[in-house]
Amino acid sequence: METIIMITDINRDKLRNALYEFTPQDRNILLKDKLITITTSKTNYSVETFKKKIRLFNAMLNKMIFKRRWKRHINRIVFFTFIEKSPTNELLHCHMIIRVPEYLNANEILCSFNAIVIRFKDDYDNYEFEFDCRERWNAIKYSTKQFSTYNDNLVIN
């Protein structure tokens, strides 16, 4: 299931506070210091298609880790995806904060995520996506920033 939220300045502050103050539940944690970015290499990429691909990446990652019945797993991986269009060259991209089970190694999950994006590129013989993950102390603030009214898309899947 996908939830889309248009963010206003008031909601942006509430969202940031909620992400900063996230308390681990059901043995899940947020990777608050990892800035995960997926970028498209096409200038005319559809936002709806991009959302579908991100949802597909999420499903592939969960299936890789939890195998069968991953949809019912209480600790499945959740993406908080902030979709943006760069102001200069109009490339669609997203920044993510992800929720992962605390008993799994976060670096292994990120390596698996990168492998999925690479495999996707190889399987479909296209290089439409680039994956990047960096340690960043202000990942939540950076992900929730605002450049323009077209950047205010939060997708949770």
N, C-alpha and C positions, 0 to 999 in steps of 0.2 A: 504494500500500500504506500502511496506517495502523498506527502503533504506539502503544499506550496504556500509560502507565506510572503506577502509583500511587506517590506520593512519600512517603517517610518523612523524618524529620529528617536522618538520616545520608545518605540518597540526595539530599536537597535540597542539602546542602553539596557533595557530589560533583558534582552537576549544575551548581551555580553555578560551581565551579572549572573544570569542563570548558568551560562557556560563556565564562568570563573568559579562559581559556588557549587558546581555539580558535585553531589555526594555519591560515592559508589553505591550502587544498588544491584542486588542479585549478582554480586561479584563482577561487575562491569566498571570500567574506568574510561575517562576521556583522555585522549592523547593531546593534552593542551599545549605542549611545547613542540609539536610537529606541524609544520606547514606543508600540507600535501596539495599539489597543484596538478591539474590535468589541463592541457592546452590543446586546442585544435589547430591544425595547420591550414585551415581553409577560412577565407574571409566571409563567405556567405553561408556559414553553417547554421542550420536551424536549431533554435533553442529546444524545441520539442524532441528532435532527433538526439541532441546532446543529452537531454535528460534520460532518454531511453537507453543510451549507451552507458551512462553512469549507473543506472539501475541494473543493467546487464553485468557490469563489472562487480557490483555489490553481490549479485546472485552467484556469480562465478567464484568470488572469493569465499563466500559463506559455504558454498557447496564443496569447495576444495578443503576447507577446514573441518566442517561438521558432517560431511558426507550426506547420507540419506536423512530425510526428515529435517533438514536444516531450517525450513520455514517455521517449524514449531519450536525450535530451540530457543530457550529463554535468553541465552547469552550470545545470540548471533550478532554479527558486526553491523553497526548502523553508521551511515554516512550523513553528516550534516554538511550539505553542499551549498556553497554560496556561488552562484553563477554570475559572471561579469563579462563585459565586452571591453577590451582595452581601448582607451580613448584615441590612441594614435593610429594603429593599423587595423582596428575593428576585429581583432581575433577573439573568438569566444573562448573562455577558459573558466575554470572554477577552482576555488580553494575549499579544502575540506578539513573538518575536524571529525575524527572518527571515534566511536565508542567500541571498545574491544573487551573481551573477557580478561580479567586481571591475571588469570592463571596461565595465559598464553604469552609468549614472548612477543612484545610489540614489534621488535625489529624483524622477526621472522614473518609476521603478518604483513609488514610493509614490503618485504622482499617478495612475498607471494603476490601481493597486489601489483608490484612492478612486473613480475613475471607474467601475470595475466594480461596486462596491457601490451607487453612485448609479444606474447603469443597471439593476441588479437590482431596485432599489426602483421605478424607473419602469416597467420591463417587466411586473412582476407587480402593479403598483398597490398596493403595500403599503409601509409604512414600519416594517418590523420590525427593521431594523438601522441602527446609527449607526457610522461609521468615524471614528477619531481617531488622529492621529499627532503625537507631541511629542518634542522633544529632551529627553532626561533622562539625566543622568550615571549614575543608578543603575537603569537600565531592567531589567537582568538580576536584580538583587536584588528589585526591586518585582514583576516578573513571577513570580518563584518564591516569593513570600511565602506564608504560611499564615494563613488566618482560622479555618478549621475543617476537620474531616475531609472535608467535602464539596467542598473546593476543590482537592484534590490530584489533578487530572487533567492529565496532559501528553499531548498528541497531536502526533505528528510526521507531517506529510504534505507 
